[in-house]
């Protein structure tokens, strides 16, 4: 299957990813017939990408939050990522703070507090659905370093899904082997060797506001609940 790049916007990215994800879910359910798909989006940008995927799979759309851990003296430098439930991924730059444990703890605590606040906002105070025994589908609008999506994948992996897919429209070629530690399959539309930023692969890449992301979640999940349709099989 050929993919149209640059992507028009996040919705277009999700529409192109959806049939790839659906085909992989179908194959996985040959081995795990009782496993239902659950879609988890990384907010905020992953939510409009994940919506067409959840629509095709006829399953709820959920959120899992991971936040970058940054150096206090250089907020642009990511030294790791952490989820609301405390799963941590460290980058190679984290070693620079090895002799400054208080600085690391402070940066980690700040990022985890932010993750917890955003998780509560998007989950309406409820915990994300338990992926145990399910096919967990983790979606973002693009992958740069891989730290945040790896932290989210690690969090889901710790809860023992039957299988896990890590999905994004684009990611650097070099992060593929790293992400394979956490997902059964990595599904991408493009994995270029030359990679400057996620936004370069989109024609339109505006910031997704919280209100817009919440509206997408509410619209999809209300439609899903009202439809009474069985999940994709």
N, C-alpha and C positions, 0 to 999 in steps of 0.2 A: 504494500500500500504506500503511495506517495503522499507526502505531507506538504502543505502550502506554507512556505516561509517567505518573508516574515509573517507571523501570526497577526491577524487583524486586531484582536483584543483577547482578554482572558476567556470570554465566552467561546470564541472561536477555538481557542486552545483546548478547552474542555470538550467541545464537540468533536475535535479530531482525536483526542485521547480516548473518548468514551468507547468506541467500538474495539479498540485494542484491549482495554481493561475488561470489557464484557467477554471477549473471546478467551482471555486468560482465566477469568472467573469460571467460565463454562468448563475449561479444561481441568481446573483445580477441583471442581465439584465432581468430576469423574472419580477422583481419589478420595474426596471428602464429601460424600453425598449429603451429609447432614449439616454442613457448614454454610451458614448464611453470610452474604457480603455485608460489611459495614464500612461506610465511607467516612473517613476522618480528614478534614481539611485543616491546613495550617493557616490561621488568620493573619492578616485579613485577605491578602491577595489570593490565597488558595481557595477561598470559598466560591467565587464565581467560576473558577476552573472546575471545581468538584461538582457543581450543581448538575451539569449535563451528564456526568458520570453516574451520579446517584439517580437521576431520572431514567437513564437507560437500564440500570440495574434494579430499578423500582425498590429502592431501599432508603432508609433515613439518611440525612446528611448531618454529620456531627463535627465537632471541633476539638482539636488537641493543640495546646499552645506550647511552643518552645521559644525561649528568648536567648539572644546572644548575650554572652558575658563579655564585657569590654573592659579594657584597662582604664582605671580612673583618670590617668593622665593623657589618654588617647582614646576617646570614645569611638573612633573610627576603626580601631584595631580589635577584631574579635579574637578572644583567647579561649573561647569555648561556647557552650550553649547548655541551657538547663530547662527542664519541663516543670510544670506546676507541681508534679509529684516528686521532683527531686532527682530525676535521671540526668546525669551530667556527661557531656562530651567535652574533652579538652583539645585545643589545637596545639600545634607545635610551638606557637607563641606563648602558651601558658607556662612553659619552662622558664621564661624570663622572670616570672613572679614566684618561682619556687623558693627563693630566699626571702620572700615578702608574704608569708602566710596570712597575716592580718589583711593585707590588701586583696589577696585572692578571696578570702572569706567575705570581705565586704562587697566585692564585685559580684560574687556568687549570690549572696543574700539579696542584693538589689535586683538582680535579674530574676531570681526565683519569685520574689515578691511581685514583680511586674507580671510574671507569667501567671501567678495565682489570681491576680486581679483580672487579667484578661480572660482567663479560663472561666472565672465566675460570671463575667459579663456575658460571654457567648454561650455558656451552658445554663444560663438563668439560675445559677446556684446549684444545679444538679451535676452529679458526676457524669463523665462521658460513658456511653454504653460499654459494658465489659466485653472485650474481644475474645475472651476464652472460647476456644473451639470454633471461632468464626473465621471468615476470610477478611482480614483487616486490609483496607485500601487507603493508603496515606497519600494525600495529594497536596502539592504546592504549585505556585505559578511559575516556578523556576528554581534551579539549584545553582548556587555559586560555590561556596566552600563545602557545602554538605553538612555543616555542623548542626544547624537547627533541625533539619529533617532527620538526621541520624539520631539526635537526642529524642525526638518524637517517636521514631521507629524503635529505639531502645526501650522507651516507656511501654509501648504496645507489646513489644516482644516479651517483656517481663511478665505479661499477663497471659501468655500461652495461647495465642491464636493458632488455628489449624494451619494457616498460611498467611503470608503478608506480602502485599505488593506496594512498592514505592513508585509513585507516578508523578511526573512533571513534564511539561512541554520541552524544556531544554535543561541541559547540564553539561559542564565541561567533561570531556572524554576521561580525564584523569580521575574524576571522583567515582566513576563506575565501580572499580574494584573495592573501594572503601565502603560504598553503600551495600555491596553484596553481602557484607557481614551481617546485615540487619534485615534484608528482604529476600524472599524466595525468588522474586523477579523484580527487576528495575525496568519500568516502562517509560520510554522517552520518545519524543518526536524527533529530537536532534541531539547529538552529543559531539559537538565540534571540538577539534583540538585547539583551535584558536578561539578564546573566549574572553571577552572583556566585561560584559555585564548582561544580566537577564533582559534588561529593557531593550537592548539592541535587536532582539528577536521578535519584538512587537512593533506594530505600527502605532497602536494606542496603548499606553501603559500608565494611566493615571493612578494616583494613590486611591486605594479602596477605603472609603470612610467607614467608621464603625456602624453608623446608621444603615448604610447600604448593605453591608455584610449581614447585619441582623435581619434586614428585610428579606434577603435571599434565603437565609436559613428558615425564617418563619414561613415564607411563601412555599418553599419546597416541602417542608415537613407537614404543614397543614394540608397541602394537596395530597401528599402521600397518605396521611391518616384518613382523609375523606374518601380517597379512591377505594380503599379496602382491597387493593390489588395484592396478589401474592408477590413475594420477591422473585427476582430473576432466577431462573434455574436452567 
